Amino acid sequence: MSISASFKALSDPQRREILSLLRGGRKNAGELASALGISAAALSYHLRLLKEADLLLEYREGNFIYFELNAGVFDEIILWINNMRGEQ
């Protein structure tokens, strides 16, 4: 995981909204695009950046691709922040 990729992914409000939607459990691209009111192309761009930052996990079931949070990355970010603050 790259801290800079994580912060880049988290810098956009729509990507943060995608992560918030996924807190309730995994969703497919159609569900996410509908909830956000954005095109499939725009969602694909945001999902690509979130996946590159390892913030999402992707599962295929039949014709659908489902996404869910990769919570372990958030633990690593918190550890990095705490380290920067001088906390152990």
HTML snippet that shows the backbone in 3Dmol.js (N, CA, C, O; Angstrom):
<script src="https://3Dmol.org/build/3Dmol-min.js"></script>
<div id="view" style="width:600px;height:400px;position:relative"></div>
<script>
const pdb = `
ATOM      1  N   MET A   1       0.835  -1.185   0.000  1.00  0.00           N
ATOM      2  CA  MET A   1       0.000   0.000   0.000  1.00  0.00           C
ATOM      3  C   MET A   1       0.875   1.242   0.000  1.00  0.00           C
ATOM      4  O   MET A   1       1.909   1.298   0.666  1.00  0.00           O
ATOM      5  N   SER A   2       0.449   2.209  -0.742  1.00  0.00           N
ATOM      6  CA  SER A   2       1.141   3.483  -0.794  1.00  0.00           C
ATOM      7  C   SER A   2       0.312   4.518  -0.034  1.00  0.00           C
ATOM      8  O   SER A   2      -0.861   4.733  -0.337  1.00  0.00           O
ATOM      9  N   ILE A   3       0.933   5.149   0.947  1.00  0.00           N
ATOM     10  CA  ILE A   3       0.234   6.186   1.707  1.00  0.00           C
ATOM     11  C   ILE A   3      -0.221   7.301   0.773  1.00  0.00           C
ATOM     12  O   ILE A   3      -1.332   7.811   0.917  1.00  0.00           O
ATOM     13  N   SER A   4       0.619   7.684  -0.179  1.00  0.00           N
ATOM     14  CA  SER A   4       0.247   8.770  -1.086  1.00  0.00           C
ATOM     15  C   SER A   4      -0.944   8.381  -1.954  1.00  0.00           C
ATOM     16  O   SER A   4      -1.806   9.220  -2.216  1.00  0.00           O
ATOM     17  N   ALA A   5      -1.014   7.119  -2.411  1.00  0.00           N
ATOM     18  CA  ALA A   5      -2.171   6.665  -3.190  1.00  0.00           C
ATOM     19  C   ALA A   5      -3.432   6.677  -2.336  1.00  0.00           C
ATOM     20  O   ALA A   5      -4.514   7.009  -2.820  1.00  0.00           O
ATOM     21  N   SER A   6      -3.290   6.318  -1.075  1.00  0.00           N
ATOM     22  CA  SER A   6      -4.446   6.335  -0.169  1.00  0.00           C
ATOM     23  C   SER A   6      -4.960   7.754   0.032  1.00  0.00           C
ATOM     24  O   SER A   6      -6.164   8.001  -0.043  1.00  0.00           O
ATOM     25  N   PHE A   7      -4.050   8.681   0.285  1.00  0.00           N
ATOM     26  CA  PHE A   7      -4.480  10.068   0.492  1.00  0.00           C
ATOM     27  C   PHE A   7      -5.050  10.674  -0.782  1.00  0.00           C
ATOM     28  O   PHE A   7      -6.004  11.450  -0.728  1.00  0.00           O
ATOM     29  N   LYS A   8      -4.475  10.326  -1.927  1.00  0.00           N
ATOM     30  CA  LYS A   8      -5.032  10.807  -3.196  1.00  0.00           C
ATOM     31  C   LYS A   8      -6.453  10.290  -3.373  1.00  0.00           C
ATOM     32  O   LYS A   8      -7.351  11.041  -3.752  1.00  0.00           O
ATOM     33  N   ALA A   9      -6.652   9.003  -3.096  1.00  0.00           N
ATOM     34  CA  ALA A   9      -7.986   8.421  -3.228  1.00  0.00           C
ATOM     35  C   ALA A   9      -8.968   9.057  -2.251  1.00  0.00           C
ATOM     36  O   ALA A   9     -10.128   9.286  -2.593  1.00  0.00           O
ATOM     37  N   LEU A  10      -8.512   9.340  -1.050  1.00  0.00           N
ATOM     38  CA  LEU A  10      -9.393   9.914  -0.021  1.00  0.00           C
ATOM     39  C   LEU A  10      -9.634  11.408  -0.199  1.00  0.00           C
ATOM     40  O   LEU A  10     -10.500  11.977   0.467  1.00  0.00           O
ATOM     41  N   SER A  11      -8.886  12.047  -1.082  1.00  0.00           N
ATOM     42  CA  SER A  11      -9.003  13.504  -1.241  1.00  0.00           C
ATOM     43  C   SER A  11     -10.279  13.930  -1.963  1.00  0.00           C
ATOM     44  O   SER A  11     -10.676  15.093  -1.876  1.00  0.00           O
ATOM     45  N   ASP A  12     -10.920  13.017  -2.667  1.00  0.00           N
ATOM     46  CA  ASP A  12     -12.102  13.371  -3.453  1.00  0.00           C
ATOM     47  C   ASP A  12     -13.388  13.056  -2.682  1.00  0.00           C
ATOM     48  O   ASP A  12     -13.528  11.959  -2.142  1.00  0.00           O
ATOM     49  N   PRO A  13     -14.330  14.009  -2.626  1.00  0.00           N
ATOM     50  CA  PRO A  13     -15.573  13.780  -1.878  1.00  0.00           C
ATOM     51  C   PRO A  13     -16.402  12.610  -2.418  1.00  0.00           C
ATOM     52  O   PRO A  13     -17.021  11.889  -1.635  1.00  0.00           O
ATOM     53  N   GLN A  14     -16.425  12.410  -3.737  1.00  0.00           N
ATOM     54  CA  GLN A  14     -17.216  11.292  -4.266  1.00  0.00           C
ATOM     55  C   GLN A  14     -16.598   9.962  -3.899  1.00  0.00           C
ATOM     56  O   GLN A  14     -17.322   9.000  -3.645  1.00  0.00           O
ATOM     57  N   ARG A  15     -15.277   9.880  -3.865  1.00  0.00           N
ATOM     58  CA  ARG A  15     -14.638   8.629  -3.451  1.00  0.00           C
ATOM     59  C   ARG A  15     -14.887   8.366  -1.967  1.00  0.00           C
ATOM     60  O   ARG A  15     -15.082   7.220  -1.561  1.00  0.00           O
ATOM     61  N   ARG A  16     -14.879   9.413  -1.169  1.00  0.00           N
ATOM     62  CA  ARG A  16     -15.211   9.225   0.256  1.00  0.00           C
ATOM     63  C   ARG A  16     -16.659   8.773   0.407  1.00  0.00           C
ATOM     64  O   ARG A  16     -16.971   7.976   1.291  1.00  0.00           O
ATOM     65  N   GLU A  17     -17.542   9.275  -0.447  1.00  0.00           N
ATOM     66  CA  GLU A  17     -18.952   8.855  -0.396  1.00  0.00           C
ATOM     67  C   GLU A  17     -19.085   7.383  -0.796  1.00  0.00           C
ATOM     68  O   GLU A  17     -19.878   6.650  -0.206  1.00  0.00           O
ATOM     69  N   ILE A  18     -18.323   6.957  -1.782  1.00  0.00           N
ATOM     70  CA  ILE A  18     -18.331   5.537  -2.166  1.00  0.00           C
ATOM     71  C   ILE A  18     -17.930   4.679  -0.975  1.00  0.00           C
ATOM     72  O   ILE A  18     -18.571   3.669  -0.686  1.00  0.00           O
ATOM     73  N   LEU A  19     -16.870   5.082  -0.285  1.00  0.00           N
ATOM     74  CA  LEU A  19     -16.425   4.325   0.893  1.00  0.00           C
ATOM     75  C   LEU A  19     -17.491   4.328   1.982  1.00  0.00           C
ATOM     76  O   LEU A  19     -17.689   3.318   2.656  1.00  0.00           O
ATOM     77  N   SER A  20     -18.176   5.452   2.160  1.00  0.00           N
ATOM     78  CA  SER A  20     -19.249   5.523   3.156  1.00  0.00           C
ATOM     79  C   SER A  20     -20.392   4.586   2.791  1.00  0.00           C
ATOM     80  O   SER A  20     -20.951   3.917   3.659  1.00  0.00           O
ATOM     81  N   LEU A  21     -20.739   4.537   1.509  1.00  0.00           N
ATOM     82  CA  LEU A  21     -21.801   3.627   1.067  1.00  0.00           C
ATOM     83  C   LEU A  21     -21.419   2.175   1.318  1.00  0.00           C
ATOM     84  O   LEU A  21     -22.273   1.353   1.648  1.00  0.00           O
ATOM     85  N   LEU A  22     -20.147   1.862   1.162  1.00  0.00           N
ATOM     86  CA  LEU A  22     -19.691   0.493   1.351  1.00  0.00           C
ATOM     87  C   LEU A  22     -19.552   0.102   2.817  1.00  0.00           C
ATOM     88  O   LEU A  22     -19.374  -1.075   3.131  1.00  0.00           O
ATOM     89  N   ARG A  23     -19.631   1.072   3.708  1.00  0.00           N
ATOM     90  CA  ARG A  23     -19.624   0.730   5.147  1.00  0.00           C
ATOM     91  C   ARG A  23     -20.812  -0.148   5.493  1.00  0.00           C
ATOM     92  O   ARG A  23     -20.750  -0.951   6.424  1.00  0.00           O
ATOM     93  N   GLY A  24     -21.899   0.006   4.740  1.00  0.00           N
ATOM     94  CA  GLY A  24     -23.101  -0.797   4.991  1.00  0.00           C
ATOM     95  C   GLY A  24     -23.043  -2.188   4.386  1.00  0.00           C
ATOM     96  O   GLY A  24     -23.995  -2.957   4.520  1.00  0.00           O
ATOM     97  N   GLY A  25     -21.951  -2.523   3.726  1.00  0.00           N
ATOM     98  CA  GLY A  25     -21.796  -3.834   3.115  1.00  0.00           C
ATOM     99  C   GLY A  25     -21.477  -3.707   1.643  1.00  0.00           C
ATOM    100  O   GLY A  25     -21.515  -2.618   1.071  1.00  0.00           O
ATOM    101  N   ARG A  26     -21.164  -4.829   1.047  1.00  0.00           N
ATOM    102  CA  ARG A  26     -20.730  -4.794  -0.344  1.00  0.00           C
ATOM    103  C   ARG A  26     -21.857  -4.406  -1.287  1.00  0.00           C
ATOM    104  O   ARG A  26     -23.031  -4.680  -1.037  1.00  0.00           O
ATOM    105  N   LYS A  27     -21.462  -3.756  -2.383  1.00  0.00           N
ATOM    106  CA  LYS A  27     -22.420  -3.299  -3.384  1.00  0.00           C
ATOM    107  C   LYS A  27     -21.795  -3.477  -4.760  1.00  0.00           C
ATOM    108  O   LYS A  27     -20.573  -3.502  -4.903  1.00  0.00           O
ATOM    109  N   ASN A  28     -22.660  -3.601  -5.782  1.00  0.00           N
ATOM    110  CA  ASN A  28     -22.137  -3.669  -7.143  1.00  0.00           C
ATOM    111  C   ASN A  28     -22.086  -2.273  -7.743  1.00  0.00           C
ATOM    112  O   ASN A  28     -22.594  -1.315  -7.161  1.00  0.00           O
ATOM    113  N   ALA A  29     -21.467  -2.168  -8.912  1.00  0.00           N
ATOM    114  CA  ALA A  29     -21.261  -0.869  -9.542  1.00  0.00           C
ATOM    115  C   ALA A  29     -22.585  -0.168  -9.829  1.00  0.00           C
ATOM    116  O   ALA A  29     -22.687   1.047  -9.657  1.00  0.00           O
ATOM    117  N   GLY A  30     -23.592  -0.908 -10.259  1.00  0.00           N
ATOM    118  CA  GLY A  30     -24.895  -0.307 -10.544  1.00  0.00           C
ATOM    119  C   GLY A  30     -25.512   0.333  -9.316  1.00  0.00           C
ATOM    120  O   GLY A  30     -26.073   1.426  -9.392  1.00  0.00           O
ATOM    121  N   GLU A  31     -25.410  -0.346  -8.192  1.00  0.00           N
ATOM    122  CA  GLU A  31     -25.948   0.200  -6.944  1.00  0.00           C
ATOM    123  C   GLU A  31     -25.200   1.472  -6.540  1.00  0.00           C
ATOM    124  O   GLU A  31     -25.811   2.443  -6.094  1.00  0.00           O
ATOM    125  N   LEU A  32     -23.890   1.459  -6.699  1.00  0.00           N
ATOM    126  CA  LEU A  32     -23.096   2.632  -6.334  1.00  0.00           C
ATOM    127  C   LEU A  32     -23.385   3.813  -7.248  1.00  0.00           C
ATOM    128  O   LEU A  32     -23.571   4.934  -6.776  1.00  0.00           O
ATOM    129  N   ALA A  33     -23.426   3.566  -8.560  1.00  0.00           N
ATOM    130  CA  ALA A  33     -23.691   4.641  -9.516  1.00  0.00           C
ATOM    131  C   ALA A  33     -25.068   5.248  -9.272  1.00  0.00           C
ATOM    132  O   ALA A  33     -25.231   6.467  -9.332  1.00  0.00           O
ATOM    133  N   SER A  34     -26.051   4.406  -8.999  1.00  0.00           N
ATOM    134  CA  SER A  34     -27.403   4.889  -8.732  1.00  0.00           C
ATOM    135  C   SER A  34     -27.447   5.735  -7.466  1.00  0.00           C
ATOM    136  O   SER A  34     -28.064   6.801  -7.454  1.00  0.00           O
ATOM    137  N   ALA A  35     -26.806   5.277  -6.416  1.00  0.00           N
ATOM    138  CA  ALA A  35     -26.806   6.010  -5.141  1.00  0.00           C
ATOM    139  C   ALA A  35     -26.106   7.359  -5.275  1.00  0.00           C
ATOM    140  O   ALA A  35     -26.499   8.333  -4.633  1.00  0.00           O
ATOM    141  N   LEU A  36     -25.064   7.415  -6.115  1.00  0.00           N
ATOM    142  CA  LEU A  36     -24.298   8.648  -6.274  1.00  0.00           C
ATOM    143  C   LEU A  36     -24.851   9.551  -7.373  1.00  0.00           C
ATOM    144  O   LEU A  36     -24.546  10.743  -7.417  1.00  0.00           O
ATOM    145  N   GLY A  37     -25.662   8.979  -8.258  1.00  0.00           N
ATOM    146  CA  GLY A  37     -26.194   9.755  -9.370  1.00  0.00           C
ATOM    147  C   GLY A  37     -25.130  10.135 -10.380  1.00  0.00           C
ATOM    148  O   GLY A  37     -25.156  11.239 -10.925  1.00  0.00           O
ATOM    149  N   ILE A  38     -24.185   9.224 -10.639  1.00  0.00           N
ATOM    150  CA  ILE A  38     -23.112   9.494 -11.598  1.00  0.00           C
ATOM    151  C   ILE A  38     -23.124   8.426 -12.695  1.00  0.00           C
ATOM    152  O   ILE A  38     -23.749   7.376 -12.547  1.00  0.00           O
ATOM    153  N   SER A  39     -22.438   8.705 -13.772  1.00  0.00           N
ATOM    154  CA  SER A  39     -22.368   7.773 -14.894  1.00  0.00           C
ATOM    155  C   SER A  39     -21.478   6.582 -14.551  1.00  0.00           C
ATOM    156  O   SER A  39     -20.679   6.627 -13.616  1.00  0.00           O
ATOM    157  N   ALA A  40     -21.638   5.530 -15.326  1.00  0.00           N
ATOM    158  CA  ALA A  40     -20.800   4.343 -15.140  1.00  0.00           C
ATOM    159  C   ALA A  40     -19.329   4.675 -15.384  1.00  0.00           C
ATOM    160  O   ALA A  40     -18.451   4.153 -14.698  1.00  0.00           O
ATOM    161  N   ALA A  41     -19.063   5.544 -16.362  1.00  0.00           N
ATOM    162  CA  ALA A  41     -17.678   5.923 -16.656  1.00  0.00           C
ATOM    163  C   ALA A  41     -17.044   6.682 -15.488  1.00  0.00           C
ATOM    164  O   ALA A  41     -15.894   6.429 -15.129  1.00  0.00           O
ATOM    165  N   ALA A  42     -17.796   7.607 -14.900  1.00  0.00           N
ATOM    166  CA  ALA A  42     -17.276   8.360 -13.752  1.00  0.00           C
ATOM    167  C   ALA A  42     -17.038   7.426 -12.571  1.00  0.00           C
ATOM    168  O   ALA A  42     -16.021   7.535 -11.887  1.00  0.00           O
ATOM    169  N   LEU A  43     -17.973   6.509 -12.330  1.00  0.00           N
ATOM    170  CA  LEU A  43     -17.808   5.564 -11.226  1.00  0.00           C
ATOM    171  C   LEU A  43     -16.593   4.681 -11.466  1.00  0.00           C
ATOM    172  O   LEU A  43     -15.827   4.416 -10.540  1.00  0.00           O
ATOM    173  N   SER A  44     -16.410   4.226 -12.693  1.00  0.00           N
ATOM    174  CA  SER A  44     -15.271   3.374 -13.026  1.00  0.00           C
ATOM    175  C   SER A  44     -13.950   4.071 -12.701  1.00  0.00           C
ATOM    176  O   SER A  44     -13.028   3.447 -12.176  1.00  0.00           O
ATOM    177  N   TYR A  45     -13.860   5.354 -13.012  1.00  0.00           N
ATOM    178  CA  TYR A  45     -12.653   6.133 -12.703  1.00  0.00           C
ATOM    179  C   TYR A  45     -12.399   6.153 -11.200  1.00  0.00           C
ATOM    180  O   TYR A  45     -11.277   5.909 -10.756  1.00  0.00           O
ATOM    181  N   HIS A  46     -13.434   6.443 -10.416  1.00  0.00           N
ATOM    182  CA  HIS A  46     -13.279   6.513  -8.964  1.00  0.00           C
ATOM    183  C   HIS A  46     -12.932   5.141  -8.380  1.00  0.00           C
ATOM    184  O   HIS A  46     -12.082   5.036  -7.495  1.00  0.00           O
ATOM    185  N   LEU A  47     -13.592   4.092  -8.878  1.00  0.00           N
ATOM    186  CA  LEU A  47     -13.307   2.746  -8.376  1.00  0.00           C
ATOM    187  C   LEU A  47     -11.873   2.339  -8.689  1.00  0.00           C
ATOM    188  O   LEU A  47     -11.223   1.683  -7.874  1.00  0.00           O
ATOM    189  N   ARG A  48     -11.372   2.722  -9.865  1.00  0.00           N
ATOM    190  CA  ARG A  48      -9.992   2.385 -10.228  1.00  0.00           C
ATOM    191  C   ARG A  48      -9.010   2.997  -9.239  1.00  0.00           C
ATOM    192  O   ARG A  48      -8.081   2.324  -8.791  1.00  0.00           O
ATOM    193  N   LEU A  49      -9.207   4.271  -8.893  1.00  0.00           N
ATOM    194  CA  LEU A  49      -8.300   4.923  -7.942  1.00  0.00           C
ATOM    195  C   LEU A  49      -8.404   4.298  -6.553  1.00  0.00           C
ATOM    196  O   LEU A  49      -7.394   4.138  -5.868  1.00  0.00           O
ATOM    197  N   LEU A  50      -9.602   3.948  -6.141  1.00  0.00           N
ATOM    198  CA  LEU A  50      -9.778   3.309  -4.833  1.00  0.00           C
ATOM    199  C   LEU A  50      -9.132   1.924  -4.808  1.00  0.00           C
ATOM    200  O   LEU A  50      -8.542   1.534  -3.800  1.00  0.00           O
ATOM    201  N   LYS A  51      -9.240   1.184  -5.901  1.00  0.00           N
ATOM    202  CA  LYS A  51      -8.602  -0.135  -5.973  1.00  0.00           C
ATOM    203  C   LYS A  51      -7.087  -0.011  -6.000  1.00  0.00           C
ATOM    204  O   LYS A  51      -6.391  -0.798  -5.358  1.00  0.00           O
ATOM    205  N   GLU A  52      -6.563   0.970  -6.738  1.00  0.00           N
ATOM    206  CA  GLU A  52      -5.108   1.173  -6.783  1.00  0.00           C
ATOM    207  C   GLU A  52      -4.553   1.499  -5.404  1.00  0.00           C
ATOM    208  O   GLU A  52      -3.406   1.171  -5.100  1.00  0.00           O
ATOM    209  N   ALA A  53      -5.356   2.138  -4.576  1.00  0.00           N
ATOM    210  CA  ALA A  53      -4.942   2.466  -3.210  1.00  0.00           C
ATOM    211  C   ALA A  53      -5.247   1.324  -2.241  1.00  0.00           C
ATOM    212  O   ALA A  53      -5.037   1.460  -1.035  1.00  0.00           O
ATOM    213  N   ASP A  54      -5.738   0.209  -2.756  1.00  0.00           N
ATOM    214  CA  ASP A  54      -6.101  -0.973  -1.950  1.00  0.00           C
ATOM    215  C   ASP A  54      -7.185  -0.693  -0.926  1.00  0.00           C
ATOM    216  O   ASP A  54      -7.282  -1.390   0.084  1.00  0.00           O
ATOM    217  N   LEU A  55      -8.001   0.321  -1.179  1.00  0.00           N
ATOM    218  CA  LEU A  55      -9.081   0.647  -0.247  1.00  0.00           C
ATOM    219  C   LEU A  55     -10.331  -0.180  -0.504  1.00  0.00           C
ATOM    220  O   LEU A  55     -11.248  -0.191   0.318  1.00  0.00           O
ATOM    221  N   LEU A  56     -10.375  -0.873  -1.637  1.00  0.00           N
ATOM    222  CA  LEU A  56     -11.514  -1.707  -1.993  1.00  0.00           C
ATOM    223  C   LEU A  56     -11.079  -3.136  -2.262  1.00  0.00           C
ATOM    224  O   LEU A  56      -9.968  -3.395  -2.724  1.00  0.00           O
ATOM    225  N   LEU A  57     -11.979  -4.047  -1.962  1.00  0.00           N
ATOM    226  CA  LEU A  57     -11.840  -5.436  -2.373  1.00  0.00           C
ATOM    227  C   LEU A  57     -12.904  -5.688  -3.430  1.00  0.00           C
ATOM    228  O   LEU A  57     -13.993  -5.119  -3.363  1.00  0.00           O
ATOM    229  N   GLU A  58     -12.597  -6.536  -4.402  1.00  0.00           N
ATOM    230  CA  GLU A  58     -13.492  -6.788  -5.521  1.00  0.00           C
ATOM    231  C   GLU A  58     -13.814  -8.274  -5.577  1.00  0.00           C
ATOM    232  O   GLU A  58     -12.914  -9.111  -5.504  1.00  0.00           O
ATOM    233  N   TYR A  59     -15.107  -8.605  -5.707  1.00  0.00           N
ATOM    234  CA  TYR A  59     -15.549  -9.992  -5.800  1.00  0.00           C
ATOM    235  C   TYR A  59     -16.435 -10.160  -7.020  1.00  0.00           C
ATOM    236  O   TYR A  59     -17.287  -9.315  -7.295  1.00  0.00           O
ATOM    237  N   ARG A  60     -16.241 -11.233  -7.741  1.00  0.00           N
ATOM    238  CA  ARG A  60     -17.085 -11.532  -8.900  1.00  0.00           C
ATOM    239  C   ARG A  60     -18.056 -12.640  -8.522  1.00  0.00           C
ATOM    240  O   ARG A  60     -17.670 -13.667  -7.963  1.00  0.00           O
ATOM    241  N   GLU A  61     -19.322 -12.408  -8.840  1.00  0.00           N
ATOM    242  CA  GLU A  61     -20.354 -13.430  -8.665  1.00  0.00           C
ATOM    243  C   GLU A  61     -21.220 -13.413  -9.911  1.00  0.00           C
ATOM    244  O   GLU A  61     -21.999 -12.484 -10.124  1.00  0.00           O
ATOM    245  N   GLY A  62     -21.082 -14.429 -10.720  1.00  0.00           N
ATOM    246  CA  GLY A  62     -21.833 -14.478 -11.973  1.00  0.00           C
ATOM    247  C   GLY A  62     -21.451 -13.308 -12.860  1.00  0.00           C
ATOM    248  O   GLY A  62     -20.276 -13.098 -13.162  1.00  0.00           O
ATOM    249  N   ASN A  63     -22.452 -12.553 -13.273  1.00  0.00           N
ATOM    250  CA  ASN A  63     -22.218 -11.399 -14.147  1.00  0.00           C
ATOM    251  C   ASN A  63     -21.953 -10.114 -13.376  1.00  0.00           C
ATOM    252  O   ASN A  63     -21.800  -9.054 -13.983  1.00  0.00           O
ATOM    253  N   PHE A  64     -21.897 -10.186 -12.067  1.00  0.00           N
ATOM    254  CA  PHE A  64     -21.757  -8.984 -11.254  1.00  0.00           C
ATOM    255  C   PHE A  64     -20.392  -8.928 -10.578  1.00  0.00           C
ATOM    256  O   PHE A  64     -19.798  -9.952 -10.240  1.00  0.00           O
ATOM    257  N   ILE A  65     -19.917  -7.704 -10.392  1.00  0.00           N
ATOM    258  CA  ILE A  65     -18.709  -7.451  -9.611  1.00  0.00           C
ATOM    259  C   ILE A  65     -19.142  -6.660  -8.390  1.00  0.00           C
ATOM    260  O   ILE A  65     -19.768  -5.607  -8.515  1.00  0.00           O
ATOM    261  N   TYR A  66     -18.815  -7.158  -7.225  1.00  0.00           N
ATOM    262  CA  TYR A  66     -19.163  -6.489  -5.975  1.00  0.00           C
ATOM    263  C   TYR A  66     -17.915  -5.885  -5.353  1.00  0.00           C
ATOM    264  O   TYR A  66     -16.808  -6.405  -5.492  1.00  0.00           O
ATOM    265  N   PHE A  67     -18.125  -4.780  -4.670  1.00  0.00           N
ATOM    266  CA  PHE A  67     -17.029  -4.072  -4.014  1.00  0.00           C
ATOM    267  C   PHE A  67     -17.329  -3.976  -2.526  1.00  0.00           C
ATOM    268  O   PHE A  67     -18.481  -3.834  -2.115  1.00  0.00           O
ATOM    269  N   GLU A  68     -16.272  -4.057  -1.728  1.00  0.00           N
ATOM    270  CA  GLU A  68     -16.401  -3.820  -0.289  1.00  0.00           C
ATOM    271  C   GLU A  68     -15.132  -3.173   0.226  1.00  0.00           C
ATOM    272  O   GLU A  68     -14.085  -3.200  -0.422  1.00  0.00           O
ATOM    273  N   LEU A  69     -15.252  -2.591   1.407  1.00  0.00           N
ATOM    274  CA  LEU A  69     -14.107  -1.901   2.020  1.00  0.00           C
ATOM    275  C   LEU A  69     -12.995  -2.878   2.369  1.00  0.00           C
ATOM    276  O   LEU A  69     -13.253  -4.016   2.760  1.00  0.00           O
ATOM    277  N   ASN A  70     -11.775  -2.431   2.226  1.00  0.00           N
ATOM    278  CA  ASN A  70     -10.615  -3.146   2.725  1.00  0.00           C
ATOM    279  C   ASN A  70     -10.177  -2.396   3.990  1.00  0.00           C
ATOM    280  O   ASN A  70      -9.304  -1.530   3.944  1.00  0.00           O
ATOM    281  N   ALA A  71     -10.794  -2.744   5.103  1.00  0.00           N
ATOM    282  CA  ALA A  71     -10.594  -2.006   6.350  1.00  0.00           C
ATOM    283  C   ALA A  71      -9.157  -2.061   6.855  1.00  0.00           C
ATOM    284  O   ALA A  71      -8.730  -1.170   7.589  1.00  0.00           O
ATOM    285  N   GLY A  72      -8.410  -3.081   6.478  1.00  0.00           N
ATOM    286  CA  GLY A  72      -7.027  -3.199   6.937  1.00  0.00           C
ATOM    287  C   GLY A  72      -6.161  -2.018   6.508  1.00  0.00           C
ATOM    288  O   GLY A  72      -5.232  -1.637   7.219  1.00  0.00           O
ATOM    289  N   VAL A  73      -6.460  -1.448   5.364  1.00  0.00           N
ATOM    290  CA  VAL A  73      -5.683  -0.297   4.890  1.00  0.00           C
ATOM    291  C   VAL A  73      -5.896   0.894   5.821  1.00  0.00           C
ATOM    292  O   VAL A  73      -4.962   1.650   6.084  1.00  0.00           O
ATOM    293  N   PHE A  74      -7.104   1.062   6.313  1.00  0.00           N
ATOM    294  CA  PHE A  74      -7.375   2.169   7.225  1.00  0.00           C
ATOM    295  C   PHE A  74      -6.576   2.017   8.513  1.00  0.00           C
ATOM    296  O   PHE A  74      -6.128   3.008   9.090  1.00  0.00           O
ATOM    297  N   ASP A  75      -6.396   0.771   8.966  1.00  0.00           N
ATOM    298  CA  ASP A  75      -5.558   0.531  10.145  1.00  0.00           C
ATOM    299  C   ASP A  75      -4.117   0.974   9.878  1.00  0.00           C
ATOM    300  O   ASP A  75      -3.478   1.570  10.745  1.00  0.00           O
ATOM    301  N   GLU A  76      -3.613   0.685   8.688  1.00  0.00           N
ATOM    302  CA  GLU A  76      -2.251   1.090   8.336  1.00  0.00           C
ATOM    303  C   GLU A  76      -2.126   2.611   8.270  1.00  0.00           C
ATOM    304  O   GLU A  76      -1.114   3.170   8.692  1.00  0.00           O
ATOM    305  N   ILE A  77      -3.146   3.278   7.744  1.00  0.00           N
ATOM    306  CA  ILE A  77      -3.127   4.747   7.676  1.00  0.00           C
ATOM    307  C   ILE A  77      -3.124   5.335   9.082  1.00  0.00           C
ATOM    308  O   ILE A  77      -2.389   6.282   9.363  1.00  0.00           O
ATOM    309  N   ILE A  78      -3.941   4.777   9.956  1.00  0.00           N
ATOM    310  CA  ILE A  78      -4.003   5.257  11.340  1.00  0.00           C
ATOM    311  C   ILE A  78      -2.649   5.059  12.031  1.00  0.00           C
ATOM    312  O   ILE A  78      -2.186   5.943  12.751  1.00  0.00           O
ATOM    313  N   LEU A  79      -2.021   3.911  11.816  1.00  0.00           N
ATOM    314  CA  LEU A  79      -0.700   3.675  12.400  1.00  0.00           C
ATOM    315  C   LEU A  79       0.305   4.693  11.891  1.00  0.00           C
ATOM    316  O   LEU A  79       1.107   5.211  12.668  1.00  0.00           O
ATOM    317  N   TRP A  80       0.272   4.989  10.595  1.00  0.00           N
ATOM    318  CA  TRP A  80       1.183   5.977  10.016  1.00  0.00           C
ATOM    319  C   TRP A  80       0.953   7.349  10.639  1.00  0.00           C
ATOM    320  O   TRP A  80       1.907   8.040  10.997  1.00  0.00           O
ATOM    321  N   ILE A  81      -0.327   7.748  10.768  1.00  0.00           N
ATOM    322  CA  ILE A  81      -0.653   9.051  11.365  1.00  0.00           C
ATOM    323  C   ILE A  81      -0.175   9.106  12.808  1.00  0.00           C
ATOM    324  O   ILE A  81       0.432  10.091  13.229  1.00  0.00           O
ATOM    325  N   ASN A  82      -0.447   8.048  13.567  1.00  0.00           N
ATOM    326  CA  ASN A  82      -0.005   8.017  14.964  1.00  0.00           C
ATOM    327  C   ASN A  82       1.516   8.087  15.062  1.00  0.00           C
ATOM    328  O   ASN A  82       2.050   8.734  15.963  1.00  0.00           O
ATOM    329  N   ASN A  83       2.213   7.430  14.149  1.00  0.00           N
ATOM    330  CA  ASN A  83       3.667   7.471  14.127  1.00  0.00           C
ATOM    331  C   ASN A  83       4.150   8.908  13.849  1.00  0.00           C
ATOM    332  O   ASN A  83       5.112   9.377  14.457  1.00  0.00           O
ATOM    333  N   MET A  84       3.477   9.584  12.936  1.00  0.00           N
ATOM    334  CA  MET A  84       3.847  10.968  12.616  1.00  0.00           C
ATOM    335  C   MET A  84       3.599  11.906  13.813  1.00  0.00           C
ATOM    336  O   MET A  84       4.280  12.919  13.975  1.00  0.00           O
ATOM    337  N   ARG A  85       2.616  11.545  14.637  1.00  0.00           N
ATOM    338  CA  ARG A  85       2.309  12.347  15.815  1.00  0.00           C
ATOM    339  C   ARG A  85       3.217  11.981  16.981  1.00  0.00           C
ATOM    340  O   ARG A  85       3.156  12.610  18.038  1.00  0.00           O
ATOM    341  N   GLY A  86       4.059  10.968  16.796  1.00  0.00           N
ATOM    342  CA  GLY A  86       4.961  10.545  17.854  1.00  0.00           C
ATOM    343  C   GLY A  86       4.335   9.579  18.821  1.00  0.00           C
ATOM    344  O   GLY A  86       4.884   9.340  19.896  1.00  0.00           O
ATOM    345  N   GLU A  87       3.191   9.012  18.464  1.00  0.00           N
ATOM    346  CA  GLU A  87       2.523   8.048  19.327  1.00  0.00           C
ATOM    347  C   GLU A  87       2.963   6.642  18.937  1.00  0.00           C
ATOM    348  O   GLU A  87       3.286   6.378  17.778  1.00  0.00           O
ATOM    349  N   GLN A  88       2.972   5.759  19.903  1.00  0.00           N
ATOM    350  CA  GLN A  88       3.355   4.365  19.652  1.00  0.00           C
ATOM    351  C   GLN A  88       2.166   3.489  19.534  1.00  0.00           C
ATOM    352  O   GLN A  88       2.304   2.285  19.323  1.00  0.00           O
TER     353      GLN A  88
END
`;
const viewer = $3Dmol.createViewer("view");
viewer.addModel(pdb, "pdb");
viewer.setStyle({}, {cartoon: {color: "spectrum"}});
viewer.zoomTo();
viewer.render();
</script>
